[in-house]
Amino acid sequence: MLCLSTWSVQNAVVAEDGQSSIEPRSFLTCATEVARLLGVEDVAVKPDDRHARHLAHAVRRSLLERASLPEELFAPLMAAAVYDPDPSFCRWFVEPAVYVFGRRRVMAALVDYLRIGTDAERAGAVRAWYCAHVPLRADRSPAYGPGGVRDPALDESQDLKDAWLEASLRGIHRSH
């Protein structure tokens, strides 16, 4: 099952060897898309790393304060997490996705990036994978679940951890 974002897949060409050739993206374009979908003002694209971090900061609180997010936001959130060059900050995109869409879905998307992404996307998926293990607390986000109760199926991920290890090993063998 391919869980890579429709947003990314629409811009991909899969070569005969199964590798994707995703049109160049940047953290700035990903953060801008998240901000646009959230209705955050000042989403004009300026070629400046500080602008990307500013946009990320502007959407962070909005993402964590919402009890739900539109489906169309999942793919751009995952792309922003993968393209964020700072492992300390990619959590800003991963954590709300885990709360709203579930750890299982987030991890499945990251496994797909690891399997068929570019080298840069695979490196970003590794950074984001760590963040996907964020401990969930009912008091952290209203998206945790109604009345502090969460459907365990949203976060069941052992099979995805196994898939991650398998994809990681294939990547190591492929590079040697």
C-alpha positions in Angstrom: 0.0 0.0 0.0 1.4 3.3 -1.0 0.9 6.0 1.6 3.2 8.6 0.2 1.3 11.8 -0.1 -0.9 12.4 -3.1 0.6 15.8 -3.1 4.1 14.3 -3.6 3.0 11.4 -5.8 1.3 13.8 -8.2 4.7 15.2 -8.9 6.5 11.9 -9.1 7.7 9.8 -12.0 8.6 6.3 -11.0 11.5 4.9 -13.0 11.9 1.3 -14.1 14.0 0.5 -11.1 11.1 1.6 -8.8 12.8 4.7 -7.6 10.8 7.9 -7.6 12.0 11.1 -9.2 10.1 13.8 -7.2 10.3 17.3 -8.5 12.6 19.4 -6.3 10.9 20.7 -3.2 12.2 22.7 -0.3 11.3 23.1 3.3 10.0 26.6 2.4 7.6 25.3 -0.3 6.3 22.6 2.1 5.9 25.0 5.1 4.2 27.5 2.7 1.7 24.8 1.7 0.8 23.9 5.3 0.4 27.6 6.1 -1.8 28.2 3.1 -4.1 25.2 4.0 -4.4 26.5 7.5 -5.2 30.0 6.4 -2.2 31.5 8.0 -1.5 35.0 6.6 1.7 36.0 4.9 2.3 32.8 2.9 4.2 34.6 0.1 7.2 32.6 -0.8 10.4 34.4 -0.2 13.6 32.5 -0.9 14.8 32.7 2.7 15.4 29.9 5.3 14.3 32.3 8.1 11.0 32.7 6.3 10.4 28.9 6.3 11.1 28.7 10.0 8.9 31.7 10.6 6.0 30.0 8.8 6.7 26.8 10.7 6.5 28.7 14.0 3.3 30.5 12.9 1.5 27.2 12.2 2.8 25.2 15.1 0.3 26.4 17.7 -2.6 26.3 15.3 -1.8 22.6 14.5 -1.6 21.5 18.1 -4.7 23.5 19.2 -7.1 21.9 16.7 -9.2 18.8 17.6 -9.1 17.8 13.9 -7.4 18.8 10.7 -8.7 18.5 7.1 -7.6 15.3 5.3 -5.9 17.5 2.6 -3.4 18.6 5.2 -1.9 15.1 5.9 0.4 15.0 2.8 1.7 18.5 3.2 2.4 17.9 6.9 4.4 14.8 6.1 6.3 16.6 3.3 7.1 19.5 5.7 8.3 17.0 8.3 10.5 15.2 5.8 11.9 18.3 4.2 12.6 20.2 7.5 16.4 20.2 7.7 16.4 20.5 11.5 15.7 17.3 13.4 14.7 19.4 16.4 11.9 21.2 14.5 10.5 18.5 12.2 8.5 17.4 15.3 6.4 20.6 14.8 4.8 18.8 11.8 5.0 15.2 13.0 3.4 15.6 16.4 0.1 17.2 15.3 -0.1 14.6 12.5 0.3 11.8 15.0 -2.4 13.2 17.3 -4.9 13.8 14.5 -4.2 11.1 11.9 -2.6 8.5 14.2 0.9 7.2 14.7 0.1 4.3 12.3 -0.7 6.5 9.4 2.3 8.8 10.0 4.7 5.9 10.3 3.2 4.3 7.1 3.9 7.5 5.2 7.5 7.6 6.5 8.1 4.0 5.5 7.0 4.9 2.0 9.4 7.9 1.9 12.1 5.5 3.1 11.2 3.0 0.4 10.8 5.1 -2.7 11.9 8.7 -1.8 14.9 10.5 -3.0 18.1 10.4 -0.9 17.1 13.7 0.7 13.6 12.4 1.4 14.9 9.2 3.0 17.2 11.3 5.2 14.3 13.4 6.2 12.1 10.4 6.9 14.8 9.1 9.3 14.7 12.4 11.2 10.9 12.4 11.3 10.7 8.7 12.3 12.3 9.6 15.6 9.6 12.2 16.2 6.8 9.8 15.2 7.4 8.0 18.6 6.3 11.1 20.5 4.5 10.1 23.7 0.8 11.1 23.5 -0.9 12.9 26.3 -4.6 13.8 26.6 -3.7 17.3 28.0 -1.3 18.1 25.1 -3.8 18.3 22.2 -7.6 18.3 21.9 -7.0 15.8 19.0 -6.0 13.1 21.5 -9.5 11.9 21.6 -12.9 12.7 23.0 -13.0 12.7 26.8 -9.3 11.7 26.9 -10.0 8.3 25.3 -8.1 7.3 22.1 -8.7 4.5 19.7 -5.7 2.2 20.1 -5.9 1.2 16.4 -4.8 4.8 15.5 -1.4 4.1 17.1 -0.8 0.3 16.5 2.5 0.3 14.7 4.5 -2.9 15.4 4.1 -4.1 11.8 5.2 -0.7 10.5 8.3 -0.8 12.8 9.1 -4.1 11.2 8.6 -2.6 7.7 10.8 0.3 8.6 13.6 -2.1 9.6 13.2 -4.1 6.5 13.3 -0.9 4.3 16.3 0.4 6.2 18.2 -2.9 5.6 17.3 -2.8 1.9 18.6 0.7 1.7 21.9 -0.3 3.2 22.3 -3.2 0.9 21.3 -1.0 -2.1 24.1 1.5 -1.3 26.8 -1.1 -1.1 
